Amino acid sequence: MEGPPIPQLAQVVLDTTNPRASAEFWRLLLGLVYRKGHEPPKPGEDDPAGRDWLNLLTRTGEPCLAFQRVDELPRSTWPKPTIPQQLHLDLTVSSIGELISAHSRVVELGGELRLDRLDSTEEPLQVFLDPDGHPFCIFVVERD
């Protein structure tokens, strides 16, 4: 006898006050692609797809992230407890050099460094906020 069906994770949905700006941040940071019909409009054209909901896929076409418009979104104050993380994403790189490069890219794209443990011998990492205030970590995980 088999157990109950196991749900599969489809994608992570992030609230945002600006779906297009959020999608662009994550698309550029992670090398993702838009779902057909969700691509940005040409300069000066209206952006109906970017008003309420956008989907990003992996380069192989698998759903990854979605962005849902909300009117207000308080930024996380983590590590202060006033407004908790509620959710955060963990990303990995394979070396300290890659983490330093990723840090530069995150800041260039509008992210903010929140915690720096680059010098940790056990677990080098940095915690960032995306432009909407969603926390995410980038860890160094040495790969064989």
N, C-alpha and C positions, 0 to 999 in steps of 0.2 A: 504494500500500500504506500503510495506516495504521499508526501506532506502537502500542505497548502501551496498554491502558486506563489512564487517569489517575485515581487515587483522589481523591475529594472529601472535604474536611474536613467531618465531621458535627457535631462539637462539641468543646469543651475540657472534660476531666474533671479535677476537683481532688480530691485526697485531703483528708479532714477527719475530725476526731474527733467532730464534731457536724454532720451533714448539714443539719439544719433551720436551725441558726444561720448556717451558711455560706451556704446558699441565700438566707436572708432578707437578709443583708448585701448580696450581689450583686444580688438582686432590687430592693431599694430603691435601691441606688446607680445601677443601669443601667436601671431602669424595665422589667424583664423580667416575665414571667408564668410561672406553673407549668404544666407539662404536666398534662393532665386526670388526676385521681386523685392528684396530688402536692401539692395545696393543703394548707395547714396545717389541723389539726383545730380545732374550736371549743375555747375555753378549758376546761380540765379534762378534755378527752377524750384518749384514747390516740392516739399518732402512729405507727402501723405503717409508713406510707410514708416517714417521716423517719428511720427507724432506720438504713437501709443505703445508700439510693440515692435521689437526687432530680434531676429535670430542670427546667431553666428554658428558656423559649423567648423569642424576640423577640416584640414586640407583633403581628407579622404571622404568628406561629406557626412560625417557623423554629427548629430546635434551636440552642442557644447554649452553655450551660454545664450540666455535671452534677457532682454531688457524691457521692463514694464514701466510705463510712465505713472508717476504719482505726483500730486500737487506739492507735497512737502516731504523732505527727507532729512531728519536731523542727523548730523555727522556723528559717528562714533567718537567717544572721548577716551576710549581704551588707551592706556591701562587705567585711567581714572574710571570709577564705576558709574558716573552720571548717566551716560548712554553706552550700554554694553556693545560688544561686537555683534552679537546675535548670530552671526555666521561669518566665517572667513574662509578664503581659499588658500591652499598650500600649493606652491609651485616649487620645482626643483631645478637646480643647475648642477653641473658636475665639478666645478672648481671655484675657488675664491676669486680667480680672475673673471670667471663668467658672472659671479655675483656682483662684482664691482661694475662690470659692463651693464648688467641688468639694472643695477641701481641708477646708473646714468640714464638709461633708456626710460625707466619709470618716471624719473623727475622731468626729463625732456617732454614726456607725454602728458604731464600735469599731475602726476602722483606725488605723494608726500611721504617722506621717511618718518616713521613713528617710533621705531625701536631698532637699535643697531647692536647686533651681537656678532659682528664680523670677526672679532678676535677670539671668539669662543673656540677652544680646542675640541670640545665635545660635539657641539652642534652649531657651526657658523650659520647665521641667518640674519635677515633683516625683515622687519615688519613695515609695511607701507599702507597708506590709504589711497584708494583710487580717487578720481575727481569728485565722486559722490560721497566719499567718506567710508566706503566699504574696506575693511581691513583685509590684507592678504600678506602671506609670508613667502619669502623665497629662501629655501634651504640649500645648503651644499650637500649633495649626496654623491659621494664618489662612486662611479660606476666601473665595474670590472671590464 
